[in-house]
């Protein structure tokens, strides 16, 4: 597979390909993606391939376009130029294609996004019943399985407001898994949590990674990135400046902006 340079010119990171150079089935393929909010360009010529079962960590300063990029993957954000293919489906304005992609892509948000008027069990069974057309009994069986996986089955009949932040985020992960997604997107899933709750959520994500889930995760948790990432993508000002495996990213960053970022957070 040929390499592409995100800037269209030589850069300090020109040796690092944006796409895999091995024969691997792709879960996500992004080519020349550009997005504007009015006159402000938030994504600039993004090129990135994500292989099936690959774990990609996106990091960078606030406002660099990381969250916008992963929200484009399930069309929560539109883009004005370029192509984005998810699980072999080219994302366009076709609502049927968007719905098809969303059935296969789970997302965990920074602020949980649980329905406060529904119980934990009802939060987890809603989409499988309405979208997957499962029976209530089967959806409940699946929901309880994943609530056990995230270690809170005893919370099934409580409401989100009765749970801690860490527990609510584990529910959000279980809810996404109930749809049996092929790809999981995580948008800073621990940034809204108290420090003592962060590890319990990261432990669940590490478990998912080890089981082979395809993951794109926006995070500032660099220890977690070292542990699970196949590749780390560094973004700034809407551009991908560097892509590297964790060992190389942390020990030998190539782009000056990457070096500055790591110097500030490590």
PLY file of the C-alpha trace (Angstrom):
ply
format ascii 1.0
element vertex 266
property float x
property float y
property float z
element edge 265
property int vertex1
property int vertex2
end_header
0.00 0.00 0.00
1.50 3.32 -0.97
2.40 6.00 1.54
0.91 9.46 1.51
2.38 12.59 2.99
-0.21 14.56 4.92
1.29 17.88 3.92
1.83 17.05 0.26
5.49 17.94 0.79
8.56 16.70 2.62
8.32 17.02 6.37
10.28 15.84 9.42
7.85 12.93 9.46
8.11 12.10 5.76
9.52 8.63 6.50
6.42 7.60 8.42
3.55 6.31 6.24
0.01 7.34 7.04
-1.28 3.97 5.93
-0.17 0.44 6.69
2.56 -1.00 4.54
1.38 -4.55 5.13
-1.49 -6.55 3.67
-4.31 -5.94 6.13
-8.05 -5.55 5.78
-9.10 -1.97 6.41
-11.77 -0.95 8.90
-11.49 2.77 8.11
-9.90 4.57 5.16
-9.63 8.37 5.09
-8.33 10.24 2.06
-7.86 13.98 1.65
-10.42 14.82 4.34
-11.11 18.53 4.82
-13.67 20.20 7.05
-14.58 23.82 7.68
-16.73 25.58 10.25
-17.61 28.61 8.17
-14.29 30.19 7.20
-12.34 28.21 9.82
-10.71 25.01 8.56
-10.73 22.42 11.34
-9.37 19.43 9.36
-6.70 19.75 6.68
-5.99 17.00 4.14
-6.29 14.10 6.56
-5.05 10.73 5.27
-5.29 7.72 7.56
-5.96 4.00 7.25
-7.05 1.89 10.21
-6.71 -1.88 9.91
-9.19 -4.36 11.33
-8.33 -4.95 15.03
-5.89 -2.03 15.01
-5.76 0.33 17.98
-5.16 3.97 17.04
-4.59 6.67 19.65
-5.14 10.28 18.57
-3.44 12.91 20.69
-2.50 16.56 20.46
-3.36 19.93 22.01
-6.94 21.08 22.54
-8.51 22.34 19.34
-6.28 20.25 17.08
-9.22 18.49 15.40
-8.95 15.07 17.07
-12.55 14.81 18.27
-13.88 16.27 15.04
-11.99 13.64 13.08
-13.41 10.64 14.94
-16.90 12.18 14.88
-16.61 12.21 11.09
-16.12 8.42 11.18
-19.75 7.87 12.22
-21.00 11.02 10.49
-21.79 12.95 13.64
-19.81 15.61 11.79
-20.00 16.23 8.06
-16.98 17.06 5.91
-16.71 19.15 2.78
-13.92 17.44 0.85
-12.23 14.06 0.67
-13.45 10.50 1.16
-14.14 8.40 4.23
-14.86 4.67 3.98
-15.95 2.65 7.02
-16.23 -1.14 6.88
-16.23 -0.91 3.09
-19.03 1.67 3.00
-18.26 5.10 1.53
-19.82 7.76 3.74
-21.86 10.23 1.72
-25.03 12.19 2.39
-27.01 8.99 1.76
-28.93 8.43 5.00
-29.14 4.67 4.45
-25.36 4.44 4.25
-24.96 6.60 7.34
-27.36 4.40 9.28
-25.57 1.28 8.05
-22.23 2.61 9.28
-23.64 3.71 12.63
-24.96 0.20 13.26
-21.39 -1.07 13.09
-19.61 1.76 14.93
-19.94 2.23 18.68
-19.05 5.52 20.34
-18.24 6.49 23.90
-18.40 10.21 24.63
-16.64 12.40 27.15
-19.83 13.12 29.08
-21.48 9.65 28.98
-24.64 10.77 27.08
-26.87 8.31 28.93
-30.62 8.87 28.97
-31.30 10.09 32.53
-34.96 8.98 32.54
-34.12 5.38 31.62
-32.60 2.73 33.86
-29.15 1.39 33.10
-30.69 -1.73 31.60
-33.10 0.33 29.49
-30.20 2.48 28.25
-28.42 -0.67 27.10
-31.40 -2.41 25.47
-32.91 0.59 23.64
-30.77 0.49 20.48
-30.61 -3.33 20.13
-34.43 -3.44 20.26
-35.08 -0.44 18.02
-32.16 -0.74 15.57
-31.16 -4.41 15.60
-34.82 -5.45 16.06
-33.97 -7.87 18.87
-36.63 -9.14 21.23
-36.70 -7.54 24.66
-35.63 -10.82 26.21
-32.62 -11.25 23.93
-31.62 -7.59 24.29
-31.81 -7.92 28.08
-29.66 -11.05 27.98
-27.01 -9.25 25.91
-27.16 -6.13 28.11
-26.64 -8.12 31.30
-23.71 -9.92 29.68
-21.95 -6.64 28.94
-22.86 -5.07 32.28
-21.13 -8.06 33.85
-18.17 -7.49 31.51
-17.80 -3.93 32.82
-18.37 -5.20 36.36
-21.58 -3.40 37.29
-24.47 -5.88 36.74
-25.89 -4.95 40.13
-26.56 -1.41 38.84
-28.91 -2.57 36.06
-32.12 -1.24 37.60
-30.72 2.07 38.84
-30.80 5.37 36.96
-27.66 7.13 35.67
-27.92 9.85 38.31
-27.51 7.21 41.03
-24.11 6.10 39.69
-20.63 7.58 39.96
-18.97 9.09 36.91
-16.76 6.06 36.44
-19.76 3.74 36.67
-21.69 5.84 34.15
-18.81 5.69 31.69
-18.64 1.91 32.08
-22.37 1.82 31.31
-21.69 3.90 28.19
-19.10 1.34 27.06
-21.49 -1.55 27.78
-24.28 0.24 25.89
-22.06 0.61 22.83
-20.97 -3.04 23.00
-24.59 -4.20 23.12
-24.83 -3.29 19.43
-21.98 -5.71 18.64
-19.97 -3.01 16.82
-17.03 -3.73 14.54
-15.34 -0.45 15.47
-15.28 1.51 18.73
-14.67 5.27 18.92
-13.67 6.85 22.23
-13.73 10.65 22.56
-11.66 11.52 25.64
-13.61 8.97 27.73
-11.78 9.72 30.98
-11.39 13.52 30.83
-14.63 14.22 32.72
-13.86 11.74 35.49
-12.35 12.27 38.92
-8.76 10.95 38.96
-9.62 7.91 41.10
-12.26 6.82 38.57
-10.02 7.00 35.51
-8.29 3.65 35.94
-11.50 1.64 36.20
-12.56 2.90 32.76
-9.10 2.44 31.23
-9.02 -1.16 32.50
-12.17 -1.95 30.51
-10.69 -0.33 27.39
-7.46 -2.32 27.77
-9.51 -5.50 27.97
-11.35 -4.59 24.76
-8.06 -3.84 23.02
-6.60 -7.20 24.02
-9.67 -8.97 22.64
-9.03 -7.48 19.19
-11.57 -4.67 18.97
-10.79 -2.05 16.31
-10.42 1.19 18.28
-9.88 4.88 17.59
-9.38 6.73 20.83
-8.82 10.42 21.54
-7.04 10.64 24.87
-4.36 12.43 26.89
-3.67 9.28 28.93
-0.19 8.57 27.62
0.40 5.54 29.83
-2.71 3.99 28.34
-1.50 4.91 24.86
1.82 3.15 25.46
-0.03 0.06 26.66
-2.59 -0.51 23.91
-1.76 1.53 20.79
-0.55 -0.03 17.57
0.08 3.49 16.29
-0.17 6.96 17.78
-1.40 9.85 15.64
-0.33 13.34 16.67
-2.45 16.25 15.42
-2.14 20.01 15.63
-4.09 22.79 13.89
-6.23 20.30 12.00
-3.29 18.36 10.51
-1.68 15.01 11.18
1.94 15.87 11.92
3.23 12.48 12.98
2.23 8.80 13.02
4.39 6.24 14.79
4.30 3.09 16.92
4.34 3.90 20.67
8.00 3.07 21.27
9.16 5.33 18.46
6.62 8.04 19.24
7.77 8.42 22.84
11.50 7.79 22.45
12.22 9.34 19.06
9.51 11.82 17.99
10.36 13.36 14.63
8.28 16.52 14.38
9.32 19.51 16.54
5.69 20.10 17.56
5.44 16.50 18.78
8.59 16.94 20.84
7.16 20.11 22.39
3.85 18.43 23.20
5.48 15.41 24.83
7.82 17.69 26.77
4.82 19.45 28.27
2.73 16.42 29.23
5.32 13.81 30.24
0 1
1 2
2 3
3 4
4 5
5 6
6 7
7 8
8 9
9 10
10 11
11 12
12 13
13 14
14 15
15 16
16 17
17 18
18 19
19 20
20 21
21 22
22 23
23 24
24 25
25 26
26 27
27 28
28 29
29 30
30 31
31 32
32 33
33 34
34 35
35 36
36 37
37 38
38 39
39 40
40 41
41 42
42 43
43 44
44 45
45 46
46 47
47 48
48 49
49 50
50 51
51 52
52 53
53 54
54 55
55 56
56 57
57 58
58 59
59 60
60 61
61 62
62 63
63 64
64 65
65 66
66 67
67 68
68 69
69 70
70 71
71 72
72 73
73 74
74 75
75 76
76 77
77 78
78 79
79 80
80 81
81 82
82 83
83 84
84 85
85 86
86 87
87 88
88 89
89 90
90 91
91 92
92 93
93 94
94 95
95 96
96 97
97 98
98 99
99 100
100 101
101 102
102 103
103 104
104 105
105 106
106 107
107 108
108 109
109 110
110 111
111 112
112 113
113 114
114 115
115 116
116 117
117 118
118 119
119 120
120 121
121 122
122 123
123 124
124 125
125 126
126 127
127 128
128 129
129 130
130 131
131 132
132 133
133 134
134 135
135 136
136 137
137 138
138 139
139 140
140 141
141 142
142 143
143 144
144 145
145 146
146 147
147 148
148 149
149 150
150 151
151 152
152 153
153 154
154 155
155 156
156 157
157 158
158 159
159 160
160 161
161 162
162 163
163 164
164 165
165 166
166 167
167 168
168 169
169 170
170 171
171 172
172 173
173 174
174 175
175 176
176 177
177 178
178 179
179 180
180 181
181 182
182 183
183 184
184 185
185 186
186 187
187 188
188 189
189 190
190 191
191 192
192 193
193 194
194 195
195 196
196 197
197 198
198 199
199 200
200 201
201 202
202 203
203 204
204 205
205 206
206 207
207 208
208 209
209 210
210 211
211 212
212 213
213 214
214 215
215 216
216 217
217 218
218 219
219 220
220 221
221 222
222 223
223 224
224 225
225 226
226 227
227 228
228 229
229 230
230 231
231 232
232 233
233 234
234 235
235 236
236 237
237 238
238 239
239 240
240 241
241 242
242 243
243 244
244 245
245 246
246 247
247 248
248 249
249 250
250 251
251 252
252 253
253 254
254 255
255 256
256 257
257 258
258 259
259 260
260 261
261 262
262 263
263 264
264 265
